[in-house]
Amino acid sequence: MKSKHSYSEIEKQAVYRVIAERRDMRHFVKAPLEEGVLTRLLTVANQAPSVGLMQPWRFIRITDANLKNAIKGLVETERNTTAELLDSRKSEFLKLKVEGISECAELIVVALPDGREKHIFGRRTMPDMDLASVSCAIQNMWLAARAEGIGLGWVSLFDPIELATLLNMPEDSRPVAILCIGHVEKFYEKPMLVEQNWCQPAEIEEFLFENSWPTK
Ligand SMILES: Cc1cc2nc3c(=O)[nH]c(=O)nc-3n(C[C@H](O)[C@H](O)[C@H](O)COP(=O)(O)O)c2cc1C
């Protein structure tokens, strides 16, 4: 039965299209965002679902050039450490672009706040539902950015303690993402890791089980 609450065909197509065409972007062109875009992206982030409606997202807009360089340095250090652990794939990994910190128009660090322990609704057995909630907020930004024609890249290659120190974050808060946001020349047609032959994604059938985890 078709739902009477469904959006129109054209609106539905737009939703599915933005999900399919959202990309993690690491190549940016140096140009400022149009007035109002960043506010819209932050507004949709704050409309994300969150466990117990705790809204466990904080955003630090990085505008200081020295700080930007220091953040880039943290990512570079972690990129090299990761490369060392990849043994035979080290040089292949080092060829991948994993961030666009210097080129993007806006750099936003997304963090979990301190004081999260008082939120037990939905987190007693699974405290990491706060992180799941922040991820929903970032996904909202990602989709809205794509609809705006703006690229967004999620960078997680950094030492969270060092980044927290750099940003004077309170103890027990935790940075979870460095977001690079900006204009792009073009969006990658496929995930960049696929375009660069780093890996291939599997289809949903491989991840869908019925009633039980499958036996091998
Ligand atoms: C939690 C998370 C962390 C990520 N961290 C990085 C990162 O540090 N550097 C990077 O280049 N891409 C990062 N990505 C992007 C993924 O590599 C990308 O989402 C994946 O390859 C699929 O590509 P697509 O997002 O374009 O569909 C991250 C994505 C997620 C969801």
The ligand as an SDF file (V2000), in Angstrom:
LIG
                    3D

 31 33  0  0  0  0  0  0  0  0999 V2000
   33.5040    8.2230   10.1170 C   0  0  0  0  0  0  0  0  0  0  0  0
   34.2050    8.5250    8.8270 C   0  0  0  0  0  0  0  0  0  0  0  0
   35.5360    8.9180    8.8460 C   0  0  0  0  0  0  0  0  0  0  0  0
   36.2070    9.1950    7.6420 C   0  0  0  0  0  0  0  0  0  0  0  0
   37.5130    9.6320    7.6760 N   0  0  0  0  0  0  0  0  0  0  0  0
   38.1280    9.9620    6.5180 C   0  0  0  0  0  0  0  0  0  0  0  0
   39.4530   10.5020    6.5070 C   0  0  0  0  0  0  0  0  0  0  0  0
   40.0950   10.7120    7.5340 O   0  0  0  0  0  0  0  0  0  0  0  0
   40.0030   10.8220    5.3240 N   0  0  0  0  0  0  0  0  0  0  0  0
   39.3520   10.6120    4.1560 C   0  0  0  0  0  0  0  0  0  0  0  0
   39.8980   10.9170    3.0950 O   0  0  0  0  0  0  0  0  0  0  0  0
   38.0940   10.1230    4.1230 N   0  0  0  0  0  0  0  0  0  0  0  0
   37.4620    9.8010    5.2700 C   0  0  0  0  0  0  0  0  0  0  0  0
   36.1770    9.3390    5.2440 N   0  0  0  0  0  0  0  0  0  0  0  0
   35.4890    9.1870    3.9540 C   0  0  0  0  0  0  0  0  0  0  0  0
   35.3720    7.7630    3.4970 C   0  0  0  0  0  0  0  0  0  0  0  0
   36.6110    7.3100    3.0010 O   0  0  0  0  0  0  0  0  0  0  0  0
   34.2780    7.7010    2.4030 C   0  0  0  0  0  0  0  0  0  0  0  0
   33.0590    8.0320    3.0060 O   0  0  0  0  0  0  0  0  0  0  0  0
   34.1670    6.3640    1.7260 C   0  0  0  0  0  0  0  0  0  0  0  0
   35.3390    6.0650    1.0320 O   0  0  0  0  0  0  0  0  0  0  0  0
   32.9880    6.3190    0.7610 C   0  0  0  0  0  0  0  0  0  0  0  0
   33.0690    7.3600   -0.1470 O   0  0  0  0  0  0  0  0  0  0  0  0
   31.8700    8.3940   -0.3200 P   0  0  0  0  0  0  0  0  0  0  0  0
   31.6590    9.0400    1.0170 O   0  0  0  0  0  0  0  0  0  0  0  0
   32.3170    9.3660   -1.3580 O   0  0  0  0  0  0  0  0  0  0  0  0
   30.6590    7.6180   -0.7220 O   0  0  0  0  0  0  0  0  0  0  0  0
   35.5070    9.0640    6.4150 C   0  0  0  0  0  0  0  0  0  0  0  0
   34.1620    8.6870    6.4190 C   0  0  0  0  0  0  0  0  0  0  0  0
   33.5070    8.4390    7.6110 C   0  0  0  0  0  0  0  0  0  0  0  0
   32.0460    8.0540    7.5790 C   0  0  0  0  0  0  0  0  0  0  0  0
  1  2  1  0
  2  3  1  0
  2 30  2  0
  3  4  2  0
  4  5  1  0
  4 28  1  0
  5  6  2  0
  6  7  1  0
  6 13  1  0
  7  8  2  0
  7  9  1  0
  9 10  1  0
 10 11  2  0
 10 12  1  0
 12 13  2  0
 13 14  1  0
 14 15  1  0
 14 28  1  0
 15 16  1  0
 16 17  1  0
 16 18  1  0
 18 19  1  0
 18 20  1  0
 20 21  1  0
 20 22  1  0
 22 23  1  0
 23 24  1  0
 24 25  2  0
 24 26  1  0
 24 27  1  0
 28 29  2  0
 29 30  1  0
 30 31  1  0
M  END
$$$$
